[in-house]
Amino acid sequence: MGLRSFIHKMTAPRPSERIPKGDMKMVFVVNHGLKMGKGKIAAQVGHGAVKAVMNAGEKRPASLEAWLATGQKKICVKGLDADHLI
């Protein structure tokens, strides 16, 4: 690498976000210690998904575009209680 390339690399503005490679997925961990019914869990996960998409659109648009382009995968997993989540 020449001196010019090195200086350019060191002084060029860094991209605000790198475009992720591979499949993207949204993962929800449901705390079953809260004893919510299935319908309430579904509603809360839905609210979380909408909010996550809105936040990604503002803060990480390239990640959102990658997620949209790879099929909008969503996964829900079970957390036994608050201690299990941490």
FIBA-428472 format. One record per atom (N, C-alpha, C, O, CB): x, y, z; residue in one letter. Coordinates in steps of 0.05 Angstrom, whole numbers, padded with zeros to 5 digits, always signed. Each point is the difference from the previous one (the first is absolute). Glycine has a CB too. Layout:
<rs>
XYZA;...
</rs>
This chain:
<rs>
+00017-00023+00000M;-00017+00023+00000M;+00018+00025+00000M;+00019+00002+00016M;-00056-00027+00008M;+00031+00043-00042G;+00015+00024-00002G;-00007+00020+00022G;-00020-00004+00014G;+00024-00003-00063G;+00012+00028+00052L;-00005+00020+00020L;-00027+00014-00003L;-00015+00004+00019L;+00064+00003-00016L;-00056-00001-00028R;-00026+00013-00006R;-00023-00018+00009R;-00019+00009+00013R;+00039+00016-00051R;-00018-00051+00031S;-00022-00018+00007S;-00002-00003+00031S;-00022-00001+00011S;+00029-00024-00054S;+00016+00024+00056F;+00000-00002+00029F;-00013+00025+00013F;-00016-00003+00018F;+00058-00025-00020F;-00034+00051-00008I;-00012+00025+00011I;-00029+00001-00005I;-00016+00008+00017I;+00059+00016-00024I;-00051-00031-00017H;-00029+00000-00007H;-00015-00019+00018H;-00022+00006+00011H;+00033+00005-00058H;+00000-00035+00052K;-00013-00020+00017K;-00003+00011+00028K;-00021-00005+00013K;+00040-00032-00041K;+00001+00051+00038M;-00001+00010+00027M;-00018+00024+00004M;-00011+00005+00021M;+00057-00022-00016M;-00049+00033-00027T;-00016+00025+00003T;-00027-00001-00012T;-00017+00017+00005T;+00060+00006-00006T;-00049-00043-00015A;-00027-00002-00013A;-00021-00005+00022A;+00005-00015+00019A;+00016-00003-00062A;-00044+00030+00040P;-00021-00005+00019P;-00008-00029+00000P;-00003-00012-00021P;-00014+00059+00016P;+00012-00058+00028R;-00008-00027+00002R;-00030-00002-00007R;-00015+00017+00007R;+00050-00027+00029R;-00042-00012-00050P;-00029-00003-00005P;-00015-00003+00026P;+00010-00013+00019P;+00000-00009-00063P;-00033+00034+00045S;-00016+00000+00025S;-00009-00029+00006S;-00006-00007+00023S;-00009+00054-00031S;+00013-00063-00012E;-00009-00027+00004E;+00010-00018-00022E;-00002+00007-00024E;-00039+00010+00048E;+00050-00040-00017R;+00008-00019-00021R;-00024-00017-00007R;-00017-00006+00017R;+00065+00005+00001R;-00050-00007-00043I;-00023-00016-00009I;+00006-00029+00009I;+00020-00012-00008I;-00030+00043-00032I;-00008-00042+00056P;+00004-00028+00009P;-00001-00020-00023P;-00013+00004-00020P;-00008+00009+00063P;+00037-00034-00040K;+00000-00021-00019K;-00015-00024+00011K;+00000-00004+00024K;+00044+00020-00043K;-00056-00032+00001G;-00014-00024+00009G;-00028+00007+00008G;-00010+00022-00002G;+00053-00042+00016G;-00056-00001-00004D;-00028+00003+00009D;-00002+00016+00026D;+00017-00001+00017D;-00028-00043-00038D;-00010+00060+00022M;-00006+00015+00024M;-00025-00011+00013M;-00017-00010-00014M;+00038+00052-00005M;-00023-00041+00045K;-00024-00009+00014K;-00004+00017+00025K;+00019+00010+00012K;-00013-00057-00030K;-00031+00050+00025M;-00008+00014+00024M;-00007-00021+00021M;-00016-00018-00006M;-00002+00059-00020M;+00030-00040+00049V;-00004-00020+00021V;-00014+00013+00024V;+00008+00021+00010V;+00033-00047-00026V;-00062+00013+00025F;-00015+00009+00024F;+00003-00021+00022F;-00003-00024-00005F;-00030+00049-00023F;+00041-00016+00051V;+00001-00018+00023V;-00023+00006+00019V;-00002+00023+00010V;+00053-00027-00014V;-00069-00015+00008V;-00024+00004+00016V;+00005-00010+00028V;+00007-00023+00004V;-00037+00019-00045V;+00026+00022+00060N;+00004-00007+00029N;-00026-00014+00010N;-00020+00014+00005N;+00052+00026+00002N;-00031-00066-00005H;-00023-00015+00009H;-00005+00003+00030H;-00021-00008+00010H;+00029-00024-00047H;+00011+00044+00051G;-00004+00005+00029G;-00022+00021+00004G;-00010+00003+00023G;+00057-00015-00015G;-00054+00027-00028L;-00021+00021+00003L;-00028-00012-00002L;-00019+00015+00006L;+00051+00018-00026L;-00035-00058+00013K;-00025-00014+00000K;-00021+00014-00018K;-00023+00003+00008K;+00033-00019+00038K;-00002+00024-00070M;-00019+00012-00019M;-00013-00023-00016M;+00012-00021-00004M;+00015+00064+00002M;-00051-00038-00007G;-00014-00019-00017G;+00012+00001-00028G;+00015+00019-00007G;-00057-00014+00034G;+00035-00024-00044K;+00011-00001-00027K;-00008+00024-00017K;+00017+00010-00015K;-00020-00059+00018K;-00021+00059+00000G;-00009+00023-00015G;+00016+00025+00009G;+00008+00016-00018G;-00053-00036+00013G;+00049+00024+00030K;+00015+00022+00010K;+00029-00001-00009K;+00012+00020-00008K;-00042-00018+00048K;+00042-00026-00040I;+00027-00004-00010I;+00002+00008-00029I;+00018+00014-00008I;-00010-00051+00042I;-00028+00028-00050A;+00000+00006-00028A;-00002+00030-00005A;+00014+00011-00017A;-00035-00056+00008A;+00004+00058+00024A;-00003+00029-00002A;+00025+00015+00007A;+00009+00018-00014A;-00057-00023+00024A;+00061-00003+00011Q;+00025+00013+00009Q;+00023-00004-00020Q;+00015+00018-00006Q;-00030-00024+00054Q;+00017-00018-00059V;+00020-00006-00020V;-00006+00017-00025V;+00019+00011-00013V;-00012-00058+00031V;-00032+00050-00026G;-00008+00016-00022G;+00008+00030+00004G;+00011+00012-00018G;-00048-00044+00008G;+00031+00042+00034H;+00008+00028+00006H;+00031+00002-00001H;+00010+00020-00011H;-00051-00014+00041H;+00055-00025-00020G;+00029+00001-00001G;+00011-00001-00028G;+00020+00014-00006G;-00019-00036+00050G;-00013+00006-00061A;+00009-00002-00028A;-00004+00027-00014A;+00018+00009-00015A;-00029-00058+00014A;-00012+00061+00005V;-00006+00026-00013V;+00020+00021+00009V;+00012+00015-00016V;-00061-00026+00013V;+00054+00013+00030K;+00018+00019+00011K;+00029-00005-00010K;+00014+00019-00006K;-00043-00014+00047K;+00037-00030-00043A;+00027-00007-00009A;+00004+00009-00029A;+00021+00011-00007A;-00020-00050+00038A;-00022+00035-00048V;+00002+00009-00028V;+00001+00030-00002V;+00016+00011-00015V;-00041-00052+00001V;+00009+00055+00030M;+00001+00029+00000M;+00027+00011+00009M;+00011+00018-00013M;-00060-00017+00022M;+00060-00013+00012N;+00027+00009+00010N;+00021-00006-00021N;+00018+00016-00005N;-00032-00024+00052N;+00013-00016-00059A;+00020-00007-00020A;-00001+00019-00024A;+00020+00008-00011A;-00023-00056+00025A;-00022+00056-00022G;-00002+00019-00022G;+00013+00027+00006G;+00011+00012-00019G;-00054-00035+00007G;+00042+00031+00037E;+00013+00025+00007E;+00030-00002+00005E;+00016+00016-00010E;-00059-00003+00031E;+00051-00035-00007K;+00028-00001+00009K;+00018-00019-00016K;+00024+00005-00001K;-00042+00004+00045K;+00006-00029-00057R;+00016-00019-00015R;-00014-00008-00026R;-00008-00023-00003R;+00028+00006+00046R;-00024+00036-00061P;-00015-00006-00024P;+00011-00022-00018P;-00015-00015-00012P;+00001+00062+00013P;+00041-00049-00001A;+00011-00022-00017A;-00006-00027+00012A;-00005-00019-00015A;+00042+00050+00001A;-00038-00033+00041S;-00007-00025+00013S;-00029-00007-00006S;-00007-00023-00005S;+00041+00031+00041S;-00051+00013-00035L;-00029-00005-00006L;-00003-00009-00028L;-00016-00019-00005L;+00003+00054+00038L;+00026-00023-00052E;-00002-00008-00028E;+00010-00029-00004E;-00012-00015-00015E;+00019+00063+00001E;+00014-00055+00028A;+00010-00028-00002A;-00020-00019+00011A;-00005-00021-00011A;+00052+00037+00015A;-00060-00009+00019W;-00020-00017+00012W;-00024-00003-00019W;-00010-00022-00003W;+00025+00036+00050W;-00024+00008-00058L;-00022-00001-00019L;+00006-00016-00024L;-00017-00015-00011L;+00003+00060+00027L;+00039-00043-00026A;+00008-00015-00024A;+00004-00030+00004A;+00000-00015-00019A;+00021+00057+00004A;-00018-00050+00041T;+00005-00028+00005T;-00025-00015+00012T;+00003-00021+00012T;+00045+00032-00005T;-00071+00001-00010G;-00025-00015+00007G;-00012+00007+00027G;-00019-00013+00008G;+00037-00022-00035G;-00008+00055+00040Q;-00011+00010+00026Q;-00004-00023+00020Q;-00022-00003+00012Q;-00001+00039-00037Q;+00043-00052+00029K;-00002-00022+00019K;-00002+00010+00029K;+00013+00018+00008K;+00014-00047-00040K;-00045+00015+00046K;-00005+00006+00029K;+00000-00026+00015K;-00012-00019-00009K;-00014+00061-00002K;+00040-00042+00034I;+00002-00024+00016I;-00008+00007+00029I;+00009+00021+00010I;+00027-00041-00040I;-00052+00004+00042C;-00007+00004+00029C;+00011-00024+00015C;-00003-00023-00007C;-00039+00049-00005C;+00055-00019+00034V;+00011-00021+00018V;-00010+00005+00028V;-00008+00023+00007V;+00049-00028-00036V;-00041-00015+00045K;-00011+00001+00027K;+00022+00005+00021K;+00020-00014+00000K;-00057-00017-00014K;+00032+00051+00031G;+00017+00005+00023G;-00016-00009+00024G;-00023+00008+00003G;+00049+00031-00025G;-00014-00054+00040L;-00015-00011+00023L;-00008+00022+00020L;-00023+00001+00009L;+00048-00044-00015L;-00006+00061+00012D;-00006+00022+00019D;+00021+00022-00005D;+00017-00003-00017D;-00037-00029+00052D;+00020+00053-00019A;+00018+00022-00004A;+00029-00008+00004A;+00018+00009-00015A;-00053+00022+00031A;+00041-00049+00003D;+00027-00010+00004D;+00011-00015-00024D;+00023+00002-00007D;-00032-00004+00056D;-00009-00013-00062H;+00008-00015-00024H;+00006+00018-00023H;+00016-00007-00018H;-00045-00031+00034H;+00017+00062-00017L;+00004+00018-00023L;+00027+00014+00002L;+00011+00008-00021L;-00060-00001+00019L;+00060-00005+00026I;+00025+00015+00003I;+00023-00018+00000I;+00023+00009+00003I;-00046+00024+00023I;
</rs>
